[in-house]
Amino acid sequence: MESKKNTNVDVGRNSSIYFAVGLNVMLLLTWMALEHKSYDRAITQIDILQLSDQIEEDIPITTINIPPPPPPPQITEAITVIEDVEEVEETIVRSTEINMDDIIEAVAVEDVVVEEVEEDIVIPFAVIEKVPVFPGCKGNNEELKACFQEKMQEHLKKHFKYPEVASELGIYGKVFVLFQIDKTGTVTKIQSRGPDKILEAEAERIISLLPKMEPGKQRNKPVAVPYSIPINFKLVLNN
């Protein structure tokens, strides 16, 4: 059965195209309506009038009179001239160098005074010709040496006293004492070295009590003789 409609008069055949064109037109009109701006003329004129009034307003000019700064003070320096009352003698520094033009004066030998300086000669105890004589010792040099050492031991035993502080603290040890018997026979230059200052002080005290001796001699001249001796401090425990 054939259709009776005429395709040329079919209204709906281009409906999609018409719809798209109409939609675009509506979107364009809507965008123009949203972007359209309008201004209130009355408000604009008022703003312009107010602006012109502010520009034409005269601002008074104020003149400030500032006085000029004062001139700087003038400093006058008084120069006082002091006259020299005393004359100062100039010191002339002369050279000590000798040249060919200087005259050298000869001095006689008799005019020169030579002072004799006695030197302190120290001879070790082991090699001295005559050892110092401890009071009470007699005999030759070897006998005097043996007697000297014996008397020294007796002196140590006689004057030895263990320090109470060292005993309470348990301090003990060997102290080496070095001293010198000078050319007058006096004990001098006492030095000590030990485990504690307390023991060293006691050892020096014992040596300082040595009597004056007959000095040692080398070539029949009194000389100083050094001597060293150890002093052993021991603690005895009572059971």
C-alpha positions in Angstrom: 0.0 0.0 0.0 1.6 3.3 -1.1 1.8 6.3 1.3 -0.4 9.2 0.5 1.8 11.8 2.1 3.9 14.2 0.0 7.5 14.2 1.1 7.9 17.8 -0.1 5.3 19.1 2.4 6.6 17.0 5.4 7.0 19.3 8.2 9.1 17.1 10.5 11.8 16.2 8.2 14.1 19.2 9.1 12.9 19.5 12.7 16.4 18.7 14.2 18.1 21.5 12.2 15.4 24.0 13.2 15.8 22.9 16.8 19.5 23.4 16.8 19.3 26.8 15.1 16.6 28.0 17.6 18.6 26.8 20.6 21.7 28.7 19.4 19.7 31.8 18.9 18.2 31.6 22.4 21.6 31.0 23.9 23.0 34.1 22.1 20.1 36.3 23.2 20.5 35.0 26.8 24.2 35.8 26.8 23.7 39.3 25.4 21.1 39.9 28.1 23.4 38.8 30.9 26.3 40.9 29.6 24.3 44.0 29.0 25.3 46.8 31.4 23.2 49.9 32.1 24.3 53.0 34.1 22.2 55.4 36.2 22.7 58.8 34.7 21.6 60.7 37.7 24.2 59.1 39.9 26.9 59.7 37.3 26.1 63.4 37.0 26.1 63.7 40.8 29.6 62.1 41.0 30.9 64.4 38.3 29.6 67.5 40.1 31.1 66.4 43.4 34.4 65.8 41.8 34.5 69.2 40.1 33.6 70.9 43.4 36.6 69.2 45.1 39.0 70.3 42.4 37.8 73.9 42.4 38.2 74.3 46.1 40.9 76.7 47.1 43.4 75.4 49.6 44.9 78.2 51.7 48.7 78.5 51.7 50.2 78.8 55.1 53.6 80.5 55.3 55.8 79.5 58.3 58.5 81.9 59.3 61.4 79.8 60.6 64.2 82.0 62.1 67.7 81.2 60.8 70.0 79.2 62.9 72.4 81.1 65.2 75.9 81.5 64.0 78.5 79.0 65.4 80.4 80.3 68.5 83.8 81.7 67.8 86.5 79.9 69.8 89.5 82.1 70.4 92.7 80.3 71.6 95.0 82.2 73.8 98.6 81.4 73.0 100.9 82.0 76.0 104.6 82.3 75.3 106.7 80.9 78.1 110.2 82.2 78.3 113.0 79.7 79.2 114.3 80.6 82.6 116.7 77.8 83.0 119.2 76.7 80.4 119.2 73.0 79.7 122.5 71.5 78.9 122.5 69.2 76.0 123.8 65.7 76.6 126.3 64.6 74.0 126.5 60.9 73.4 130.0 60.0 72.3 130.8 56.8 70.5 132.8 54.2 72.3 134.5 52.9 69.2 138.2 53.5 68.8 139.6 54.7 65.5 143.1 55.4 64.3 143.1 59.0 65.5 142.4 58.2 69.2 145.3 58.2 71.6 145.6 55.0 73.7 147.0 55.6 77.2 149.1 52.8 78.6 148.4 51.7 82.1 151.1 50.2 84.3 150.6 46.7 85.7 151.2 48.0 89.2 148.1 50.2 88.9 145.8 47.2 88.3 144.3 45.8 91.4 143.5 42.1 91.2 141.0 40.8 93.7 141.2 37.2 94.6 137.9 35.4 94.5 137.6 32.4 96.6 135.8 29.6 94.7 133.6 27.1 96.5 135.2 23.9 95.5 133.1 20.8 96.0 134.8 17.4 96.3 132.8 14.1 96.6 133.1 12.3 99.9 134.4 9.1 98.2 137.5 10.8 96.5 138.4 13.6 98.9 141.9 13.4 100.4 140.7 14.0 103.9 137.1 13.5 104.8 135.2 15.8 107.2 135.9 14.7 110.8 132.8 14.0 112.9 133.3 15.0 116.6 135.0 12.2 118.4 136.5 10.4 115.4 140.3 9.9 115.0 142.7 8.0 112.8 143.7 8.0 109.1 141.4 8.8 106.2 139.8 5.3 106.0 139.3 5.2 109.7 137.7 8.6 109.6 135.3 7.5 106.9 134.2 4.5 108.8 133.8 6.5 112.0 131.9 9.2 110.1 129.4 6.7 108.9 129.1 5.0 112.3 128.5 8.4 114.0 125.8 9.2 111.4 123.9 6.0 112.2 124.1 6.8 115.9 122.8 10.3 115.2 119.8 9.0 113.2 118.8 6.5 115.9 119.2 9.1 118.6 117.0 11.8 117.0 114.7 9.6 114.9 111.0 10.2 115.6 108.2 8.8 113.5 105.7 11.5 112.8 102.3 10.8 114.4 100.3 12.1 111.4 102.2 9.8 109.1 101.7 6.9 111.5 98.0 7.6 111.6 97.7 7.9 107.9 99.8 4.8 107.2 102.5 6.7 105.4 105.9 5.0 105.1 108.9 4.7 102.8 112.5 5.6 102.2 113.6 9.2 102.1 116.9 10.2 100.5 118.6 13.2 102.1 121.4 15.2 100.4 123.3 17.8 102.3 126.7 19.5 102.2 129.4 20.1 104.8 130.9 23.4 103.8 134.5 24.6 104.2 133.7 25.8 107.7 132.3 22.4 108.8 128.6 23.5 108.9 125.9 21.4 107.5 124.1 23.3 104.7 121.9 22.9 101.6 119.8 20.1 103.0 117.5 18.5 100.4 115.3 15.5 100.5 113.1 13.3 98.3 110.6 10.8 99.6 107.1 9.4 99.3 105.5 12.2 101.3 106.2 15.7 102.5 105.7 14.7 106.1 108.5 12.2 106.0 110.8 14.6 104.1 110.3 17.3 106.7 111.2 14.8 109.5 114.3 13.6 107.6 115.5 17.2 107.1 114.9 18.0 110.8 117.2 15.1 111.8 120.0 16.2 109.5 119.8 19.8 110.6 120.7 18.6 114.2 124.1 17.4 113.0 127.0 19.0 115.0 129.6 21.2 113.4 132.5 19.2 112.1 136.0 19.7 111.0 135.8 20.4 107.2 137.1 18.1 104.6 140.4 19.1 103.0 141.8 18.8 99.5 145.5 19.7 99.1 145.4 21.0 102.7 142.7 23.5 101.8 139.2 23.3 103.3 136.5 22.4 100.7 132.8 21.6 100.7 131.9 18.0 100.7 128.4 16.7 99.7 127.0 13.6 101.4 123.8 11.6 100.9 122.1 9.1 103.2 118.8 7.2 103.0 116.4 7.2 106.0 113.9 4.4 106.0 110.5 5.0 107.7 108.8 1.6 108.6 105.5 1.0 110.3 105.6 -1.7 112.9 102.3 -3.5 113.3 101.5 -4.8 116.9 99.8 -8.1 116.8 
